Amino acid sequence: MSNSNQSMQVLSIDVGCVATGYSHLDRAPCSVAIVNDRREILFDSLIEPDKPVVSDLFPFSGVHKVDLRRAPSFDEVIKKVINIRKLNSCVLLSIIQLNSYDPSDG
C-alpha cells in the first residue's frame, strides 16, 4: 500500500512588502522567497512595486528602495513562480491573491 503523503512536499513562502502610502493598507510586495522542508531555496526574487515607495520598511522587509529599481515586475515574478513545477496549488493561490488582497473586504 502506498502512502500519498510521501509524495507531498511542504513549502514555505515569504513575501516582503514596502509602504506605498501612509495607511496600513498602502503596501506592495517587494520580495518573494520559496523554500522547501529541507530549507533549500527554490525561488528568491525582488519585485519592483507598481506604485511609488513611501518607505522600504527595511527593518521588516530587509530590502532598500534602491534595490528595487531594476527588479522584475510583479507579473514577471508570478510567471516564474508559476513555472516552479514542485509548487502546490494552495501556495500558488496565496501568492496570486496577495497582489489583490484588501483586508477591508472582510
N, C-alpha and C positions, 0 to 999 in steps of 0.2 A: 504494500500500500504506500503510495507516495503522499508526501505532505506538501500541500500547495504553499504553505508558509516558507518553505525552504527557498523558493524562487523569488520571494518578495524582498525587495531592497528598501531599507529605511534611508530616507534622505532628509536633510535639513536645509532650509533656505533662510538666508539672512538678507534683508533689504534695508539699506540705509536711506535716509531721507534728508533733504535740505528744506529750509523755510523759504517760501516764495511770497510771504506776506507776514502780517503781524498777528494773525489768528492761529489757533491750534489746528484749524482746518486747512491752512495755507501751506501745503507741502508738496514735494515732488520726489520721486525715487531718484537717488543719485548713485546707488551701487547695488549689486546683487551678487550673492555667492551661494553656491550649492555644494554641500559636502555629503559624503555617504557615511554609513555607520562604521567605517574603518578610518574615519577622519581624513579621507582623501578628497582633495578639492576637485570637483567635477567641472565647475564653471565659476569664473570670477570676472566681473566687469564693472567699470564705472558706467554711468548713464548721464548724458547731457540733459539737464532739465529743459522742458519746453517753455518755461517762464523764467524771468529774471530771478536770480537768487538773492534774497534779502540777507540770509545768514546760512553759512555752510554747516552750522551746528557741529563744528569739528569735535568737541568733546564727546559727542554721541555718534556722529557718522564716521569719524576718522578720515574724513575727506576735506580737502581745501578747495575753495571755489575755483582757484586757478587750475586745479587738476581736471576739472570738468569741461574745460574749453574745447578740448579735442576728443572728448569721449563720444562714443556712438549714441545715437538717439534711442529712446525707449523702444520704438518699433524695431530697430536693428537688433537690439539686445534680446527682445522677445523672440524674434525669429531664430536666434542662436539657441536660446533656452529650449524652444520647441523641438529643435533638432537633436537634443540630447535624448537618445532613444531609451535610456535607462530611467528616465523621469516618469513617475506615475501621474495619472490624470488629476488627482486631487491637489498635488503640489502645483502643477501647471495652472490649474484654475485659480489658485491663490495668487499667483504672480499676475495673471491677466486681470483679475479683479482689483488688485492693488491700485492700478492706474486710474480706475474709475470709482474707487471706494469713497463714500461720503458717510461718515458716522451719523450725520443728522438724519439720514434716511431711516434710522431705527435699526 
